[in-house]
Amino acid sequence: MCTRVQACSARVDMFPLADDDSSGWGSGDVPLYDEAFNLVSFDYSQTPETSTHQLCECTNNKTCDSEKEQSVKLTFCEDVELQIPLKCNGSRGLPRVIGIAHPSGETISVVSSTAVFCTCPFGYERLRPEYWSGSEISISYKCKRTSGPNVPQT
């Protein structure tokens, strides 16, 4: 059963990796410092591979209808304003998405859990991934300071 701080489902959009031929590795020259680190980037102009993951069951025979709003990535059993009335303040209680890491280590390929203790009125900004356990990582989100899209990107 879902707890108050859990989303009942999550949608993951996996974009293909971008082709990057600008590293200089093929030149035969000694690589510069920043060329020694292979930065991963995704091609957001391509169509993503989308998967939806059911995370837990809603209580009181409620359904987890992920089609309620097209722009929401996480779906909750109740209206999010009712289920999570607390507004985020500072860096405590940041929303967190946990799941199996994409091979790049930069995003999640399968969501296994969420922890959302508060909501952000102007949307979210993604923080860098953190090791969680096993092959899982955690991605936290901080509040945006100004209005804009209200969609966490994982």
TORKEGU-820341 format. One record per residue: residue number from 1; x, y, z of N, C-alpha, C, O in turn; residue in three letters. Coordinates in steps of 0.1 Angstrom, whole numbers, plus 2048, in hexadecimal, padded with zeros to 3 digits. Example, Ala and Ser with C-alpha at 12.3 -4.5 7.8 and 13.67 -1.06 7.14 Angstrom:
+-----+-----+-----+-----+------+------+------+-----+-----+-----+-----+-----+-----+-----+
:   i : n_u : n_v : n_w : ca_u : ca_v : ca_w : c_u : c_v : c_w : o_u : o_v : o_w :  aa :
+-----+-----+-----+-----+------+------+------+-----+-----+-----+-----+-----+-----+-----+
:   1 : 884 : 7C7 : 84E :  87B :  7D3 :  84E : 884 : 7DF : 84E : 88E : 7DF : 855 : Ala :
:   2 : 880 : 7EA : 847 :  889 :  7F5 :  847 : 881 : 800 : 84F : 886 : 80B : 850 : Ser :
+-----+-----+-----+-----+------+------+------+-----+-----+-----+-----+-----+-----+-----+
This chain:
+-----+-----+-----+-----+------+------+------+-----+-----+-----+-----+-----+-----+-----+
:   i : n_u : n_v : n_w : ca_u : ca_v : ca_w : c_u : c_v : c_w : o_u : o_v : o_w :  aa :
+-----+-----+-----+-----+------+------+------+-----+-----+-----+-----+-----+-----+-----+
:   1 : 808 : 7F4 : 800 :  800 :  800 :  800 : 809 : 80D : 800 : 813 : 80D : 806 : Met :
:   2 : 804 : 817 : 7F9 :  80C :  823 :  7F8 : 80B : 82B : 805 : 800 : 82B : 80C : Cys :
:   3 : 816 : 831 : 80A :  815 :  83A :  815 : 813 : 848 : 810 : 813 : 84A : 804 : Thr :
:   4 : 811 : 851 : 818 :  80E :  85F :  815 : 819 : 865 : 80C : 816 : 86E : 804 : Arg :
:   5 : 825 : 861 : 80E :  830 :  868 :  807 : 835 : 860 : 7FA : 83F : 864 : 7F5 : Val :
:   6 : 82D : 856 : 7F6 :  831 :  84E :  7EB : 828 : 851 : 7DF : 81C : 853 : 7E0 : Gln :
:   7 : 82E : 852 : 7D3 :  826 :  852 :  7C7 : 822 : 844 : 7C4 : 829 : 83A : 7C7 : Ala :
:   8 : 816 : 842 : 7BE :  811 :  834 :  7BB : 817 : 82F : 7AD : 817 : 823 : 7AB : Cys :
:   9 : 81B : 838 : 7A5 :  821 :  834 :  798 : 82A : 83F : 793 : 829 : 84B : 797 : Ser :
:  10 : 833 : 83C : 78A :  83D :  845 :  785 : 83F : 842 : 776 : 83F : 836 : 772 : Ala :
:  11 : 841 : 84C : 76E :  844 :  84B :  760 : 852 : 84F : 75E : 856 : 859 : 762 : Arg :
:  12 : 85A : 847 : 756 :  868 :  84A :  753 : 869 : 84C : 744 : 865 : 843 : 73C : Val :
:  13 : 86E : 857 : 740 :  871 :  859 :  732 : 880 : 858 : 730 : 888 : 860 : 735 : Asp :
:  14 : 884 : 84D : 728 :  892 :  84B :  726 : 896 : 850 : 717 : 891 : 84A : 70E : Met :
:  15 : 89E : 85A : 717 :  8A2 :  85F :  70A : 8AF : 858 : 706 : 8B7 : 854 : 70F : Phe :
:  16 : 8B1 : 857 : 6F9 :  8BE :  850 :  6F5 : 8CA : 859 : 6F8 : 8C9 : 865 : 6F9 : Pro :
:  17 : 8D5 : 852 : 6F9 :  8E2 :  85A :  6FC : 8E5 : 861 : 6EF : 8E3 : 85D : 6E4 : Leu :
:  18 : 8EA : 86D : 6F1 :  8EF :  876 :  6E6 : 8FC : 871 : 6E1 : 905 : 86D : 6E9 : Ala :
:  19 : 8FE : 872 : 6D4 :  90B :  86E :  6CE : 914 : 87A : 6D1 : 910 : 886 : 6CE : Asp :
:  20 : 920 : 877 : 6D6 :  929 :  882 :  6D9 : 937 : 87F : 6D4 : 93E : 876 : 6D9 : Asp :
:  21 : 93A : 885 : 6C9 :  947 :  883 :  6C2 : 951 : 88E : 6C5 : 95C : 88E : 6BF : Asp :
:  22 : 94E : 896 : 6CF :  957 :  8A1 :  6D2 : 961 : 89F : 6DD : 967 : 8A9 : 6E2 : Ser :
:  23 : 963 : 893 : 6E1 :  96C :  890 :  6EC : 97B : 892 : 6E9 : 982 : 895 : 6F2 : Ser :
:  24 : 97F : 890 : 6DD :  98D :  891 :  6D9 : 994 : 884 : 6DB : 9A0 : 884 : 6D9 : Gly :
:  25 : 98E : 879 : 6E0 :  995 :  86D :  6E2 : 99B : 867 : 6D6 : 9A5 : 861 : 6D6 : Trp :
:  26 : 995 : 869 : 6CA :  99A :  863 :  6BE : 9A5 : 86B : 6B8 : 9AA : 867 : 6AE : Gly :
:  27 : 9A9 : 876 : 6BD :  9B3 :  87F :  6B7 : 9C1 : 87A : 6B9 : 9CA : 87D : 6B2 : Ser :
:  28 : 9C4 : 871 : 6C3 :  9D1 :  86C :  6C6 : 9D9 : 875 : 6CF : 9E3 : 871 : 6D4 : Gly :
:  29 : 9D3 : 881 : 6D2 :  9DA :  88A :  6DC : 9D7 : 886 : 6EA : 9CD : 87E : 6ED : Asp :
:  30 : 9DF : 88A : 6F3 :  9DC :  888 :  702 : 9CF : 88F : 705 : 9CE : 89B : 702 : Val :
:  31 : 9C6 : 888 : 70C :  9B9 :  88F :  70F : 9BB : 89A : 719 : 9C3 : 899 : 722 : Pro :
:  32 : 9B4 : 8A5 : 717 :  9B3 :  8AF :  721 : 9AC : 8AA : 72D : 9A5 : 8A0 : 72D : Leu :
:  33 : 9AD : 8B1 : 738 :  9A7 :  8AC :  745 : 998 : 8A9 : 744 : 994 : 89E : 748 : Tyr :
:  34 : 991 : 8B2 : 73E :  982 :  8B0 :  73D : 97F : 8A5 : 733 : 973 : 8A0 : 734 : Asp :
:  35 : 988 : 8A1 : 72A :  985 :  897 :  720 : 987 : 889 : 727 : 983 : 87F : 721 : Glu :
:  36 : 98D : 888 : 733 :  98F :  87C :  739 : 982 : 877 : 740 : 980 : 86B : 743 : Ala :
:  37 : 978 : 880 : 741 :  96B :  87C :  747 : 961 : 87C : 73C : 95E : 887 : 735 : Phe :
:  38 : 95A : 871 : 73A :  950 :  870 :  72F : 943 : 875 : 734 : 93C : 86E : 73C : Asn :
:  39 : 93F : 881 : 730 :  932 :  886 :  735 : 927 : 87F : 72D : 928 : 87E : 721 : Leu :
:  40 : 91C : 87C : 734 :  911 :  875 :  72E : 907 : 880 : 72A : 903 : 888 : 733 : Val :
:  41 : 902 : 880 : 71E :  8F7 :  889 :  71A : 8ED : 881 : 713 : 8F0 : 877 : 70C : Ser :
:  42 : 8E0 : 885 : 714 :  8D5 :  87F :  70D : 8D0 : 887 : 702 : 8D1 : 894 : 703 : Phe :
:  43 : 8CA : 881 : 6F8 :  8C5 :  888 :  6EC : 8B6 : 88A : 6EE : 8AE : 882 : 6EC : Asp :
:  44 : 8B3 : 896 : 6F4 :  8A5 :  89A :  6F7 : 89D : 89D : 6EB : 891 : 89F : 6EC : Tyr :
:  45 : 8A3 : 89E : 6DF :  89B :  8A0 :  6D3 : 895 : 893 : 6CD : 88C : 894 : 6C5 : Ser :
:  46 : 899 : 888 : 6D2 :  894 :  87B :  6CE : 888 : 877 : 6D7 : 885 : 87D : 6E1 : Gln :
:  47 : 880 : 86D : 6D2 :  874 :  869 :  6D9 : 879 : 85F : 6E4 : 881 : 856 : 6E2 : Thr :
:  48 : 874 : 862 : 6F1 :  879 :  859 :  6FC : 872 : 84C : 6FC : 867 : 84A : 6F7 : Pro :
:  49 : 878 : 842 : 702 :  872 :  836 :  705 : 86B : 838 : 713 : 872 : 83A : 71D : Glu :
:  50 : 85E : 836 : 714 :  857 :  839 :  720 : 852 : 82C : 726 : 84D : 823 : 720 : Thr :
:  51 : 854 : 82C : 734 :  84F :  820 :  73B : 848 : 825 : 748 : 84D : 82F : 74E : Ser :
:  52 : 83E : 81F : 74C :  836 :  822 :  758 : 838 : 817 : 762 : 837 : 80B : 75F : Thr :
:  53 : 83B : 81B : 76F :  83D :  811 :  779 : 833 : 813 : 785 : 832 : 81E : 78A : His :
:  54 : 82C : 809 : 788 :  823 :  809 :  793 : 82B : 807 : 7A0 : 833 : 7FD : 7A0 : Gln :
:  55 : 82A : 810 : 7A9 :  833 :  80F :  7B5 : 82C : 809 : 7C1 : 833 : 802 : 7C9 : Leu :
:  56 : 81F : 80C : 7C3 :  818 :  807 :  7CF : 809 : 808 : 7CC : 805 : 80E : 7C2 : Cys :
:  57 : 801 : 802 : 7D5 :  7F2 :  802 :  7D3 : 7EC : 80D : 7DC : 7F1 : 810 : 7E7 : Glu :
:  58 : 7E2 : 814 : 7D6 :  7DB :  81E :  7DE : 7D1 : 818 : 7E8 : 7CC : 80D : 7E5 : Cys :
:  59 : 7CF : 81E : 7F3 :  7C6 :  819 :  7FD : 7B8 : 81D : 7F9 : 7B5 : 825 : 7F0 : Thr :
:  60 : 7AE : 817 : 800 :  7A0 :  81A :  7FE : 79B : 818 : 7F0 : 792 : 820 : 7EB : Asn :
:  61 : 7A0 : 80E : 7E9 :  79C :  80B :  7DB : 79E : 816 : 7D1 : 797 : 816 : 7C7 : Asn :
:  62 : 7A7 : 820 : 7D4 :  7A9 :  82B :  7CA : 7B3 : 825 : 7C0 : 7BB : 81C : 7C2 : Lys :
:  63 : 7B2 : 82B : 7B4 :  7BA :  827 :  7A9 : 7C6 : 831 : 7A7 : 7C5 : 83C : 7AA : Thr :
:  64 : 7D0 : 82B : 7A2 :  7DC :  834 :  79E : 7DB : 837 : 790 : 7E1 : 830 : 788 : Cys :
:  65 : 7D4 : 841 : 78C :  7D2 :  845 :  77E : 7DD : 84E : 779 : 7DC : 85A : 77B : Asp :
:  66 : 7E7 : 849 : 772 :  7F2 :  851 :  76E : 7EE : 859 : 762 : 7F6 : 861 : 75D : Ser :
:  67 : 7E2 : 858 : 75C :  7DE :  860 :  751 : 7D6 : 86C : 755 : 7D1 : 874 : 74C : Glu :
:  68 : 7D5 : 86F : 762 :  7CD :  87B :  767 : 7D3 : 887 : 761 : 7CC : 890 : 75D : Lys :
:  69 : 7E0 : 889 : 761 :  7E7 :  895 :  75C : 7F2 : 891 : 754 : 7FB : 889 : 758 : Glu :
:  70 : 7F3 : 896 : 748 :  7FE :  893 :  73E : 80B : 897 : 743 : 815 : 891 : 740 : Gln :
:  71 : 80C : 8A2 : 74B :  819 :  8A8 :  74E : 81F : 8A3 : 75B : 82B : 8A6 : 75E : Ser :
:  72 : 818 : 89A : 762 :  81D :  895 :  76F : 825 : 888 : 76D : 81F : 87F : 766 : Val :
:  73 : 831 : 887 : 772 :  838 :  87B :  771 : 835 : 871 : 77C : 834 : 865 : 77A : Lys :
:  74 : 833 : 877 : 788 :  82F :  86E :  794 : 820 : 86F : 796 : 81B : 87A : 795 : Leu :
:  75 : 81A : 864 : 799 :  80C :  864 :  79B : 809 : 860 : 7AA : 80F : 857 : 7AF : Thr :
:  76 : 800 : 867 : 7B0 :  7FC :  865 :  7BE : 7EE : 860 : 7BF : 7E6 : 862 : 7B6 : Phe :
:  77 : 7EB : 859 : 7CA :  7DE :  854 :  7CC : 7D3 : 85F : 7CD : 7C8 : 85D : 7C8 : Cys :
:  78 : 7D7 : 86A : 7D4 :  7CE :  875 :  7D6 : 7D3 : 881 : 7CE : 7DE : 880 : 7C8 : Glu :
:  79 : 7CB : 88C : 7CD :  7D1 :  898 :  7C8 : 7DD : 89C : 7CF : 7DD : 89B : 7DC : Asp :
:  80 : 7E8 : 89F : 7C9 :  7F5 :  8A1 :  7D0 : 7F4 : 8AC : 7DA : 7FB : 8AB : 7E4 : Val :
:  81 : 7EC : 8B7 : 7D8 :  7EA :  8C1 :  7E2 : 7E4 : 8BC : 7EF : 7E6 : 8C1 : 7F9 : Glu :
:  82 : 7DB : 8B2 : 7ED :  7D4 :  8AD :  7F9 : 7DD : 8A2 : 800 : 7DE : 8A2 : 80C : Leu :
:  83 : 7E4 : 89A : 7F8 :  7EC :  88F :  7FD : 7F9 : 894 : 804 : 7FD : 88F : 80E : Gln :
:  84 : 7FF : 89F : 7FE :  80B :  8A4 :  803 : 809 : 8B3 : 804 : 80E : 8BB : 7FB : Ile :
:  85 : 803 : 8B8 : 80F :  800 :  8C6 :  810 : 80C : 8CF : 814 : 80B : 8DB : 812 : Pro :
:  86 : 817 : 8C9 : 819 :  822 :  8D1 :  81D : 82A : 8D6 : 811 : 82D : 8CE : 808 : Leu :
:  87 : 82D : 8E3 : 811 :  836 :  8E9 :  807 : 845 : 8E7 : 80B : 848 : 8EA : 817 : Lys :
:  88 : 84D : 8E4 : 802 :  85B :  8E3 :  804 : 861 : 8F0 : 809 : 85E : 8FA : 803 : Cys :
:  89 : 86A : 8F0 : 812 :  871 :  8FC :  817 : 87F : 8F8 : 81A : 882 : 8F0 : 823 : Asn :
:  90 : 888 : 8FF : 813 :  897 :  8FC :  815 : 89A : 8EE : 80F : 894 : 8EA : 805 : Gly :
:  91 : 8A5 : 8E8 : 815 :  8AA :  8DC :  80F : 8A5 : 8CF : 816 : 8AA : 8C4 : 814 : Ser :
:  92 : 89C : 8D1 : 820 :  897 :  8C5 :  827 : 88B : 8BF : 820 : 883 : 8C6 : 81B : Arg :
:  93 : 88A : 8B2 : 820 :  87E :  8AB :  81A : 87D : 8AC : 80B : 872 : 8AD : 806 : Gly :
:  94 : 888 : 8AC : 804 :  888 :  8AD :  7F5 : 881 : 8A1 : 7EF : 883 : 896 : 7F4 : Leu :
:  95 : 878 : 8A3 : 7E5 :  873 :  898 :  7DE : 87E : 88F : 7D8 : 888 : 894 : 7D4 : Pro :
:  96 : 87C : 882 : 7D9 :  886 :  878 :  7D5 : 880 : 86D : 7CD : 875 : 868 : 7D0 : Arg :
:  97 : 887 : 869 : 7C2 :  883 :  85E :  7B9 : 88E : 854 : 7BA : 89A : 857 : 7B8 : Val :
:  98 : 88B : 847 : 7BD :  895 :  83D :  7BE : 893 : 832 : 7B4 : 887 : 82E : 7B1 : Ile :
:  99 : 89D : 82D : 7AE :  89C :  822 :  7A4 : 8A9 : 81D : 79F : 8B3 : 821 : 7A3 : Gly :
: 100 : 8A7 : 813 : 796 :  8B3 :  80D :  790 : 8BA : 817 : 786 : 8B3 : 81D : 77E : Ile :
: 101 : 8C6 : 818 : 787 :  8CE :  822 :  780 : 8CF : 81E : 771 : 8D0 : 812 : 76E : Ala :
: 102 : 8CD : 828 : 768 :  8D0 :  826 :  75A : 8DF : 823 : 759 : 8E7 : 828 : 762 : His :
: 103 : 8E4 : 81C : 74F :  8F2 :  819 :  74D : 8FB : 825 : 74E : 907 : 824 : 752 : Pro :
: 104 : 8F6 : 831 : 74A :  8FE :  83D :  74B : 900 : 842 : 759 : 90A : 849 : 75C : Ser :
: 105 : 8F7 : 83D : 762 :  8F8 :  842 :  770 : 8F2 : 850 : 772 : 8F3 : 855 : 77D : Gly :
: 106 : 8ED : 856 : 768 :  8E8 :  864 :  769 : 8D9 : 865 : 76B : 8D4 : 86F : 76E : Glu :
: 107 : 8D2 : 85A : 769 :  8C3 :  85A :  76B : 8BE : 84C : 76F : 8C6 : 843 : 771 : Thr :
: 108 : 8B2 : 84B : 771 :  8AB :  83E :  775 : 8A4 : 838 : 76A : 89E : 83E : 762 : Ile :
: 109 : 8A6 : 82A : 768 :  89F :  823 :  75D : 893 : 81C : 763 : 889 : 81A : 75B : Ser :
: 110 : 892 : 819 : 76F :  886 :  812 :  775 : 885 : 819 : 783 : 88E : 818 : 78B : Val :
: 111 : 879 : 81E : 786 :  876 :  824 :  793 : 871 : 819 : 79C : 868 : 811 : 799 : Val :
: 112 : 877 : 819 : 7A8 :  873 :  80F :  7B2 : 86C : 815 : 7BE : 864 : 80E : 7C5 : Ser :
: 113 : 86E : 822 : 7C1 :  868 :  828 :  7CC : 869 : 838 : 7CB : 871 : 83D : 7C3 : Ser :
: 114 : 861 : 83E : 7D3 :  861 :  84D :  7D4 : 85F : 851 : 7E2 : 85A : 84A : 7EA : Thr :
: 115 : 864 : 85D : 7E5 :  861 :  863 :  7F2 : 85F : 872 : 7F0 : 868 : 879 : 7ED : Ala :
: 116 : 853 : 876 : 7F1 :  84F :  884 :  7EE : 848 : 88A : 7FB : 83D : 886 : 7FE : Val :
: 117 : 850 : 891 : 803 :  84B :  896 :  80F : 844 : 8A4 : 80E : 83D : 8A8 : 817 : Phe :
: 118 : 847 : 8AB : 803 :  842 :  8B9 :  801 : 841 : 8BC : 7F2 : 847 : 8B4 : 7EA : Cys :
: 119 : 83A : 8C6 : 7EF :  839 :  8CA :  7E1 : 83F : 8D8 : 7DF : 841 : 8E0 : 7E8 : Thr :
: 120 : 842 : 8DB : 7D2 :  849 :  8E8 :  7CF : 83F : 8EF : 7C6 : 83B : 8EA : 7BB : Cys :
: 121 : 83B : 8FB : 7C9 :  831 :  903 :  7C2 : 836 : 907 : 7B4 : 82D : 908 : 7AB : Pro :
: 122 : 843 : 908 : 7B1 :  848 :  90C :  7A4 : 84E : 901 : 79C : 855 : 904 : 792 : Phe :
: 123 : 84D : 8F5 : 7A1 :  853 :  8E9 :  79A : 860 : 8E5 : 7A0 : 864 : 8EA : 7AB : Gly :
: 124 : 867 : 8DD : 799 :  873 :  8D6 :  79F : 87F : 8D7 : 796 : 87E : 8D9 : 789 : Tyr :
: 125 : 88B : 8D7 : 79C :  898 :  8D6 :  795 : 89F : 8CA : 79A : 89F : 8C7 : 7A6 : Glu :
: 126 : 8A4 : 8C2 : 790 :  8AA :  8B5 :  793 : 8B8 : 8B8 : 799 : 8BF : 8C0 : 794 : Arg :
: 127 : 8BB : 8B0 : 7A3 :  8C9 :  8B0 :  7A9 : 8D0 : 8A4 : 7A3 : 8CA : 89C : 79D : Leu :
: 128 : 8DD : 8A3 : 7A6 :  8E5 :  898 :  7A0 : 8E1 : 88B : 7A7 : 8DE : 88B : 7B3 : Arg :
: 129 : 8E3 : 880 : 7A0 :  8DF :  873 :  7A6 : 8E9 : 86F : 7B1 : 8F4 : 873 : 7B2 : Pro :
: 130 : 8E4 : 868 : 7BB :  8EC :  863 :  7C6 : 8EA : 854 : 7C7 : 8E0 : 84E : 7C4 : Glu :
: 131 : 8F5 : 84D : 7CB :  8F4 :  83E :  7CD : 8EA : 83B : 7D8 : 8EA : 842 : 7E2 : Tyr :
: 132 : 8E2 : 831 : 7D6 :  8D8 :  82E :  7E0 : 8DB : 820 : 7E6 : 8E0 : 820 : 7F1 : Trp :
: 133 : 8DA : 815 : 7DE :  8DE :  808 :  7E3 : 8DE : 7FF : 7D7 : 8D5 : 800 : 7CE : Ser :
: 134 : 8E6 : 7F5 : 7D7 :  8E7 :  7EB :  7CC : 8E9 : 7F3 : 7BF : 8F2 : 7FB : 7BD : Gly :
: 135 : 8E0 : 7F1 : 7B5 :  8E1 :  7F8 :  7A8 : 8D7 : 804 : 7A8 : 8D5 : 809 : 79D : Ser :
: 136 : 8D2 : 808 : 7B3 :  8C9 :  813 :  7B4 : 8D0 : 820 : 7B7 : 8DA : 821 : 7BE : Glu :
: 137 : 8CA : 82B : 7B1 :  8CE :  838 :  7B4 : 8C2 : 840 : 7B9 : 8B7 : 83C : 7B7 : Ile :
: 138 : 8C4 : 84B : 7BF :  8BA :  854 :  7C3 : 8BC : 862 : 7BC : 8C7 : 867 : 7BC : Ser :
: 139 : 8B1 : 867 : 7B7 :  8B2 :  875 :  7B1 : 8A8 : 87E : 7BA : 89C : 87B : 7BA : Ile :
: 140 : 8AE : 888 : 7BF :  8A6 :  892 :  7C7 : 8A3 : 89E : 7BF : 8AA : 8A0 : 7B5 : Ser :
: 141 : 899 : 8A5 : 7C3 :  895 :  8B1 :  7BB : 894 : 8BC : 7C5 : 88F : 8BB : 7D0 : Tyr :
: 142 : 898 : 8C8 : 7C1 :  897 :  8D4 :  7C9 : 88C : 8DD : 7C3 : 889 : 8DB : 7B7 : Lys :
: 143 : 887 : 8E6 : 7CA :  87C :  8EF :  7C5 : 882 : 8FA : 7BC : 88D : 8FF : 7BE : Cys :
: 144 : 87B : 8FC : 7B1 :  87F :  908 :  7A8 : 87B : 914 : 7B0 : 871 : 914 : 7B7 : Lys :
: 145 : 882 : 91F : 7AD :  87F :  92C :  7B4 : 874 : 934 : 7AC : 86E : 93D : 7B2 : Arg :
: 146 : 872 : 931 : 79F :  869 :  939 :  798 : 85F : 92F : 790 : 862 : 923 : 790 : Thr :
: 147 : 855 : 934 : 78B :  84B :  92B :  784 : 851 : 926 : 777 : 859 : 92C : 771 : Ser :
: 148 : 84C : 91A : 773 :  850 :  913 :  767 : 849 : 906 : 767 : 840 : 904 : 76E : Gly :
: 149 : 84E : 8FD : 75E :  848 :  8EF :  75E : 849 : 8E8 : 76B : 853 : 8E9 : 772 : Pro :
: 150 : 83E : 8E1 : 76F :  83D :  8DB :  77C : 840 : 8CC : 77A : 838 : 8C3 : 780 : Asn :
: 151 : 84A : 8C8 : 773 :  84C :  8BA :  76F : 85A : 8B6 : 773 : 864 : 8BB : 76D : Val :
: 152 : 85C : 8AD : 77D :  86A :  8A8 :  780 : 86E : 89F : 775 : 867 : 896 : 771 : Pro :
: 153 : 87A : 8A1 : 770 :  880 :  899 :  765 : 88A : 88F : 76B : 893 : 893 : 772 : Gln :
: 154 : 887 : 882 : 769 :  890 :  878 :  76F : 898 : 872 : 764 : 8A1 : 869 : 767 : Thr :
+-----+-----+-----+-----+------+------+------+-----+-----+-----+-----+-----+-----+-----+
